[in-house]
């Protein structure tokens, strides 16, 4: 796995992390009432779930690669379709115009660190989109054969690091960053960029040979 593949994966993962979703909403609900430490506990839960989904995806892909080229082809086209569908929805939202993100009401009760960690873990562990992202992305970024598992876990670590940096910045600068990330203009540019990139990687994955 060369640096071009690593940087390509980092671009895709960054766009996915920056797009509004349940993780950002959870952070915005946690920090105002429970503090920065609880927000960091949320992020720790996110990362734990990434390793869980990533490990399951790596094991599944490894079995498919070893057992059946036909099964790999099926997974490849499903992954390509998934990436293209994400890209299409993003381009559609950018064309229509994205509404600004409404203000998130903070949680009424203060969270303990354990509860905040559990919320972050469950938010992602029960989200099949995380696993689908890994299943769709890994085949085109990791080399087949020796070193594939190591490369895959390197990408999981990179995804976790990007999440940690983005949400740490959101925690430290919650009001300003949330307002900026939720602006209509920023969202349209982000959606358009995300759409183009994900469709390109979907096409690349469809052309990948097992």
C-alpha positions in Angstrom: 0.0 0.0 0.0 1.6 3.2 -1.1 1.1 6.8 0.0 -1.3 7.6 -2.8 -3.7 5.0 -1.5 -3.3 6.2 2.0 -4.0 9.8 1.0 -7.0 8.8 -1.1 -8.5 6.9 1.8 -7.8 9.9 4.1 -9.7 12.1 1.7 -12.7 9.8 1.5 -12.8 9.3 5.3 -12.4 13.0 6.0 -15.4 13.9 3.8 -17.5 11.3 5.5 -16.4 12.5 9.0 -17.1 16.1 8.2 -20.6 15.5 6.8 -23.3 16.1 9.4 -24.5 12.9 11.1 -25.4 11.3 14.4 -21.9 11.7 15.8 -21.9 15.5 15.4 -25.4 15.7 16.9 -24.4 13.6 19.9 -21.4 15.8 20.5 -23.5 18.9 20.2 -26.0 17.5 22.8 -23.4 16.3 25.2 -20.8 19.1 25.6 -23.1 22.0 26.6 -24.4 20.2 29.7 -21.9 17.5 30.5 -18.6 19.2 29.6 -15.7 18.6 27.4 -14.6 15.4 29.1 -18.0 13.8 28.3 -17.6 14.9 24.7 -14.1 13.2 24.6 -15.8 10.1 26.1 -18.2 10.2 23.2 -15.4 10.2 20.8 -13.7 7.3 22.5 -16.9 5.4 22.0 -16.9 6.3 18.3 -13.4 5.0 17.9 -14.1 1.7 19.7 -17.0 1.0 17.4 -14.8 1.8 14.4 -12.3 -0.9 15.4 -15.2 -3.3 16.0 -16.7 -2.7 12.6 -13.3 -2.7 11.0 -12.2 -6.0 12.5 -15.4 -7.7 11.3 -15.0 -6.2 7.8 -11.4 -7.2 7.5 -12.2 -10.8 8.6 -15.1 -11.0 6.2 -13.1 -9.6 3.3 -10.2 -12.0 4.0 -12.5 -15.0 4.0 -14.1 -13.8 0.7 -10.8 -13.2 -1.0 -9.6 -16.7 0.0 -12.7 -18.7 -0.6 -14.4 -17.3 -3.8 -13.5 -14.9 -6.6 -17.2 -14.8 -7.5 -18.2 -13.8 -3.9 -15.5 -11.1 -4.0 -17.0 -9.8 -7.3 -20.5 -9.6 -5.7 -19.1 -7.7 -2.7 -17.1 -5.4 -5.0 -20.1 -4.4 -7.0 -22.3 -4.0 -3.9 -19.6 -1.7 -2.5 -19.3 0.2 -5.7 -23.1 0.7 -5.8 -23.0 1.9 -2.2 -20.3 4.5 -2.8 -22.0 5.7 -5.9 -25.4 6.0 -4.1 -23.7 8.1 -1.4 -22.2 10.3 -4.1 -25.5 10.6 -5.9 -27.4 11.6 -2.8 -24.7 14.2 -1.9 -24.8 15.7 -5.4 -28.6 15.8 -5.3 -28.5 17.6 -1.9 -25.9 20.1 -3.3 -28.1 20.8 -6.4 -31.2 21.3 -4.3 -29.5 23.3 -1.7 -28.9 22.1 1.8 -30.8 23.6 4.6 -28.8 25.0 7.5 -28.4 22.6 10.4 -30.9 23.5 13.1 -29.8 24.2 16.6 -29.5 21.0 18.6 -31.1 21.1 22.0 -28.6 20.0 24.6 -29.3 17.0 26.8 -31.4 17.8 29.9 -29.4 15.5 32.2 -25.6 15.6 32.8 -23.9 12.5 31.5 -21.2 10.5 33.4 -18.1 9.6 31.4 -19.2 6.0 31.3 -22.7 6.9 29.9 -21.1 9.3 27.4 -18.7 6.6 26.3 -21.6 4.1 25.9 -23.6 6.5 23.9 -20.7 7.1 21.5 -20.1 3.3 21.2 -23.7 2.4 20.6 -24.3 5.2 18.1 -21.7 3.7 15.8 -21.7 0.0 16.7 -25.4 -0.2 15.8 -24.9 1.9 12.6 -24.5 -0.5 9.7 -23.3 2.4 7.5 -19.9 2.3 9.3 -19.4 -1.4 8.4 -20.7 -0.8 4.8 -18.1 2.0 4.5 -15.3 -0.3 5.4 -16.6 -3.2 3.2 -16.9 -0.8 0.3 -13.6 1.0 0.8 -11.1 -1.7 1.8 -11.0 -3.7 -1.4 -9.7 -0.8 -3.4 -7.2 0.5 -0.8 -5.6 -2.6 0.7 -3.2 -5.0 -1.2 -4.3 -8.5 -1.8 -2.1 -11.2 -0.2 0.5 -10.8 2.5 0.2 -7.6 4.6 -3.5 -7.0 3.7 -4.7 -7.3 7.3 -2.0 -5.0 8.6 -2.8 -2.4 5.9 -6.5 -2.6 6.7 -5.9 -1.9 10.4 -3.6 1.0 9.4 -6.6 2.5 7.5 -8.9 1.9 10.5 -6.3 3.7 12.7 -6.2 6.6 10.2 -10.0 6.8 10.1 -10.1 6.8 13.9 -7.4 9.6 14.0 -9.4 11.8 11.6 -12.5 11.4 13.7 -10.6 12.2 16.9 -9.1 15.4 15.4 -12.3 16.6 13.8 -14.5 16.0 16.9 -11.8 17.3 19.3 -11.8 20.5 17.3 -15.6 20.5 17.5 -15.5 20.0 21.3 -13.0 22.8 21.8 -14.7 25.3 19.4 -18.3 23.9 19.6 -20.2 27.1 19.0 -18.1 28.5 16.1 -17.4 25.3 14.4 -21.0 24.0 14.5 -22.2 27.3 13.1 -19.6 27.2 10.3 -20.1 23.5 9.5 -23.9 24.0 9.4 -23.9 27.0 7.1 -25.7 26.4 3.8 -22.9 27.5 1.6 -20.3 25.2 3.3 -22.7 22.3 3.2 -23.4 22.7 -0.6 -19.7 22.8 -1.3 -19.0 19.8 1.0 -21.9 17.8 -0.5 -20.8 18.5 -4.1 -17.2 17.5 -3.3 -18.3 14.4 -1.4 -20.6 13.3 -4.2 -18.0 13.6 -6.9 -15.3 11.8 -4.9 -17.5 9.0 -3.8 -18.8 8.3 -7.3 -15.2 8.4 -8.6 -14.2 5.8 -6.0 -17.3 3.7 -6.7 -16.4 3.5 -10.4 -12.8 2.7 -9.4 -14.0 -0.1 -7.2 -16.3 -1.5 -9.9 -13.3 -1.7 -12.2 -11.1 -3.5 -9.6 -10.1 -7.1 -10.4 -10.1 -9.7 -7.7 
